[in-house]
């Protein structure tokens, strides 16, 4: 097992990961927008689908959704705390018998034969955490798909503004009184982050060129000290992702950038929209249409989404 996989395994197996990740849609507006977009894509493209592989399935947000549609789902994740939370939520939803839970790393899907699943999905960028094996991982996900594949990976153009905006997450806080530690850290450190900020062109140019955020040597050193550093993350360009999928036999590829519209709106307005059911519905409807436009797909808030048919 290489360092990248070991770092991911340690980070995602921190004890609080299951509970925290299961509450993202109650905590952050960008998660609401992104997951709403993916849910719509899924429910609109289930024709001919009976079996699903959910790679990097986390706490079961989409495994449970698809099991509720009567599908048989393999829920595959590197994190035991998140699998445990997913099992708890699946039992509460009454779909535990339709989901098979497997702990494993996306870098190794050798246990699955070619075309094993009608639909293969992998959302919220687990493919990007498999660097430097991200292209191999996509190839393997396509290999086990029979009819259709849907992925979301880290977006290079969408992520670059983070390096020039240390308070970007504050824009999407839904409840300032949330007990979530990250929410409170964002709020408490806001003014200091602004004071300490200085624009530096070099790291943006480097990420634009390489697609990488994070330093592997620093991450290895932190891992060896017993810490749990964030996984080295590879960020894709839209044409790059489309090219990789097409080269592996995927056709009719459609791209989207969930969050592209929402990131243009200040927090106060976003919170007002989210707290009004009618406005929220209309807003999410519009976001879904806007974010699918090919001219903005690279500017999704965190992820670049792709859907395609298996040739």
C-alpha positions in Angstrom: 0.0 0.0 0.0 1.5 3.3 -1.1 1.6 6.5 1.0 -1.3 8.1 -0.8 -3.6 5.2 0.1 -2.3 5.0 3.7 -2.8 8.8 4.2 -6.4 8.6 2.9 -7.1 5.5 5.0 -5.9 7.2 8.2 -7.6 10.5 7.5 -11.0 9.1 6.6 -10.9 6.6 9.5 -10.7 9.3 12.2 -13.4 8.5 14.8 -15.6 11.5 14.1 -15.7 11.2 10.3 -19.0 9.3 10.2 -21.0 11.6 12.3 -19.6 14.8 10.8 -19.9 13.8 7.1 -23.5 12.6 7.6 -24.5 16.1 8.6 -23.0 18.2 5.9 -26.3 19.0 4.3 -27.5 20.4 7.6 -24.3 22.5 7.9 -23.2 23.9 4.6 -25.2 25.3 1.7 -22.7 24.2 -0.9 -23.3 20.6 0.2 -27.0 21.1 -0.3 -26.5 22.4 -3.8 -24.0 19.7 -4.9 -26.0 16.8 -3.5 -29.3 18.0 -4.9 -27.6 18.2 -8.3 -26.3 14.7 -8.1 -29.6 13.3 -6.7 -31.4 14.7 -9.8 -28.9 13.3 -12.2 -29.3 9.9 -10.5 -33.1 9.8 -10.5 -33.3 10.9 -14.1 -30.9 8.2 -15.3 -32.0 4.9 -13.7 -33.4 3.3 -16.8 -32.2 -0.3 -17.1 -30.4 -0.1 -13.8 -30.8 -2.9 -11.2 -27.3 -3.0 -9.6 -25.1 -0.2 -8.4 -21.5 0.2 -7.2 -21.0 3.3 -5.0 -17.3 3.9 -4.8 -16.3 6.1 -1.9 -19.9 6.0 -0.7 -19.3 7.7 2.7 -22.3 7.8 5.0 -24.6 6.4 2.4 -26.2 9.6 1.1 -26.7 8.0 -2.4 -26.5 4.3 -1.5 -29.6 4.7 0.6 -31.3 6.9 -2.0 -30.8 4.2 -4.7 -31.7 1.3 -2.3 -35.0 3.2 -1.7 -35.6 2.9 -5.5 -35.5 -0.9 -5.1 -31.9 -1.2 -6.5 -29.2 -3.5 -5.1 -26.2 -1.4 -4.0 -22.6 -2.2 -3.2 -21.5 0.5 -0.7 -17.7 0.6 -1.0 -15.6 2.9 1.2 -12.2 3.2 2.9 -13.7 4.5 6.2 -15.0 2.2 8.8 -16.6 5.0 10.8 -18.5 6.2 7.7 -19.6 2.6 6.8 -20.8 2.2 10.4 -22.8 5.4 10.1 -24.2 4.4 6.7 -25.3 1.0 8.1 -27.1 2.9 10.9 -28.9 5.2 8.5 -29.7 2.4 6.1 -31.3 0.4 8.9 -33.4 3.5 9.9 -34.5 3.9 6.3 -35.5 0.2 6.1 -33.1 -0.6 3.2 -30.3 -2.5 5.0 -31.2 -5.7 3.1 -30.6 -4.0 -0.3 -27.0 -2.7 0.5 -23.8 -4.7 0.7 -21.1 -2.9 2.7 -17.5 -3.3 1.8 -14.4 -1.6 3.3 -11.7 -1.0 0.7 -9.6 1.4 -1.3 -10.7 2.6 -4.7 -7.1 1.9 -5.9 -7.9 -1.8 -5.8 -11.1 -3.0 -7.5 -9.6 -6.4 -8.6 -12.3 -8.3 -6.6 -14.9 -7.2 -9.2 -15.2 -8.7 -12.7 -15.7 -6.6 -15.9 -19.2 -5.2 -16.2 -20.3 -6.3 -12.8 -22.7 -3.4 -12.1 -25.3 -1.7 -14.3 -24.4 1.7 -12.8 -21.1 2.8 -11.2 -21.0 6.0 -9.2 -18.3 7.8 -7.2 -19.1 11.2 -5.7 -17.5 13.9 -3.7 -14.1 13.4 -5.2 -12.7 10.1 -3.8 -11.1 9.5 -7.2 -9.0 12.7 -6.7 -7.7 11.3 -3.4 -6.2 8.3 -5.2 -3.3 10.4 -6.7 -1.1 9.4 -8.4 -3.4 6.6 -9.5 -6.4 8.7 -10.5 -6.4 7.7 -14.1 -6.1 4.0 -13.3 -8.9 4.4 -10.8 -11.2 5.9 -13.4 -10.3 3.1 -15.8 -11.2 0.5 -13.2 -14.5 2.2 -12.4 -15.4 2.2 -16.1 -14.3 -1.5 -16.3 -16.8 -2.7 -13.8 -19.7 -0.6 -15.2 -22.1 -2.3 -17.6 -24.5 0.5 -18.6 -23.6 3.9 -17.1 -21.0 5.7 -15.0 -21.3 9.0 -12.9 -18.4 10.6 -11.2 -17.6 13.8 -9.4 -13.9 14.7 -9.0 -12.1 17.8 -7.7 -12.2 20.6 -10.1 -9.0 22.5 -10.9 -10.7 25.7 -12.1 -13.2 25.5 -9.3 -10.6 25.0 -6.6 -8.1 27.7 -7.6 -10.2 30.5 -6.0 -9.7 28.8 -2.6 -6.0 29.9 -2.8 -7.1 33.5 -3.0 -9.9 33.4 -0.5 -9.1 32.0 2.9 -12.7 32.6 4.1 -14.4 31.0 1.2 -16.2 28.4 3.3 -17.9 31.1 5.4 -20.0 32.0 2.4 -21.8 28.6 2.7 -22.4 28.3 6.5 -26.1 27.6 6.9 -26.4 27.9 10.7 -23.9 30.1 12.6 -24.9 28.4 15.8 -24.1 24.9 14.6 -22.0 22.8 17.1 -19.9 21.6 14.2 -16.3 22.4 15.1 -15.4 23.4 11.5 -18.2 26.0 11.4 -17.1 27.5 14.7 -13.4 27.6 13.6 -14.4 29.4 10.3 -16.3 32.0 12.3 -13.8 32.5 15.0 -10.8 32.7 12.7 -12.4 34.9 10.0 -10.8 38.2 10.9 -7.4 36.8 11.6 -7.5 34.9 8.2 -8.2 38.2 6.5 -5.5 40.1 8.4 -2.9 37.4 7.7 -3.8 36.9 4.0 -1.4 38.0 1.2 -2.0 37.1 -2.4 0.6 34.9 -3.8 0.6 34.1 -7.5 3.1 31.2 -7.4 1.0 28.5 -5.7 -2.0 29.3 -8.0 0.2 29.0 -11.1 1.6 25.7 -9.8 -1.8 24.2 -9.1 -3.1 25.5 -12.5 -0.2 23.7 -14.1 -0.1 20.5 -12.2 -3.6 20.1 -10.7 -2.1 19.3 -7.3 -2.9 20.8 -3.9 -0.7 19.7 -1.1 2.9 18.5 -0.8 3.5 14.8 -0.8 6.8 15.0 1.1 5.2 17.1 3.9 2.2 14.7 4.0 4.5 11.7 4.3 6.4 13.4 7.1 3.2 14.2 9.0 2.0 10.6 8.5 5.2 9.2 9.8 4.8 11.4 12.9 1.5 9.7 13.6 -0.7 12.6 12.3 -3.6 12.4 9.8 -2.8 14.9 7.0 -5.3 15.7 4.3 -4.9 13.5 1.3 -2.9 14.8 -1.6 -5.6 15.9 -4.0 -5.5 15.9 -7.8 -7.8 18.4 -9.5 -9.1 17.7 -13.1 -9.7 20.1 -16.0 -13.1 19.5 -17.7 -11.5 18.5 -21.1 -9.1 16.2 -19.3 -11.8 14.3 -17.5 -13.8 14.0 -20.7 -10.8 12.7 -22.5 -10.0 10.0 -19.9 -13.5 8.8 -19.9 -13.8 8.7 -23.7 -10.4 6.9 -24.0 -11.8 4.1 -21.8 -15.0 3.6 -23.8 -17.5 6.0 -22.3 -19.7 7.8 -24.7 -22.4 10.6 -24.6 -20.4 12.3 -21.8 -22.1 15.2 -20.0 -20.3 17.5 -17.6 -21.5 19.9 -14.9 -20.1 22.1 -12.2 -22.5 21.9 -9.2 -22.2 25.1 -7.2 -21.1 27.4 -10.1 -24.2 29.7 -9.7 -24.4 29.5 -5.8 -20.8 30.7 -5.4 -21.7 34.1 -6.9 -24.2 34.8 -4.1 -23.3 36.2 -0.6 -24.0 34.2 2.6 -26.8 36.4 3.9 -28.8 35.9 0.7 -28.1 32.2 0.5 -29.2 31.6 4.1 -32.4 33.6 3.4 -33.1 31.4 0.3 -32.4 28.2 2.2 -34.8 29.1 5.0 -37.8 29.7 2.6 -39.0 26.3 1.2 -40.5 27.9 -2.0 -37.4 30.0 -2.7 -35.1 27.0 -1.9 -36.9 24.8 -4.4 -36.8 27.4 -7.2 -33.2 28.2 -6.4 -32.1 24.6 -6.6 -34.1 24.1 -9.8 -32.2 27.0 -11.4 -28.8 25.9 -10.1 -29.3 22.5 -11.6 -29.9 24.1 -15.0 -27.2 26.7 -14.8 -24.5 24.4 -13.5 -25.0 22.0 -16.4 -24.0 24.7 -18.9 -20.7 23.6 -20.5 -19.4 27.2 -20.2 -19.5 27.1 -16.4 -18.9 23.4 -15.7 -15.3 23.9 -14.6 -16.3 26.5 -12.0 -18.3 24.2 -9.7 -17.9 24.9 -6.0 -15.8 21.8 -5.3 -16.5 19.2 -7.8 -16.6 18.5 -11.5 -19.4 16.1 -12.4 -19.5 13.7 -15.3 -22.1 11.2 -16.6 -21.7 8.9 -19.5 -22.9 5.7 -21.2 -20.7 2.6 -21.5 -20.0 1.8 -25.1 
